[in-house]
Amino acid sequence: MREKALRGVTKNMSETTKPEATKAPSNVIFIGKKSALVYAVAALMQINNSNEVLIRARGRAISKAVDVVEILKGRFLQEALKIKDIKIGTELLPPKQEGLRPRNVSTIEITVAKS
């Protein structure tokens, strides 16, 4: 019983243990539910710091990732932006409910840099 209460605390009680979190590289922008302009500004800030950014999206957010790159090209960096690479693929996700099949979800990675 006492073992459950002390979960996360080492025997000498001087340090707590934390699960290791995997961190994405700092130049990666994951596209989600926010507006495309928010992601475009984040990508612009990242391009100004490291000259290159990787924009990733999957599923319904793929069109928003393309919109982000178009906003960067049209509004912010006009001639100074170069699309280095575009990768498309599929991820196999586990089923949402027991008894269903695994799902295939499309993915895109767009690498853009200052020219």
Secondary structure, DSSP 8 states (H G I E B T S, - for coil): -HHHHTTTB-TTSS-B---------TTEEE--SS-HHHHHHHHHHHHHHHSEEEEEEEGGGHHHHHHHHHHIIIII-GGGEEEEEEEEEEEEE--SSTTS--EEEEEEEEEEEE-
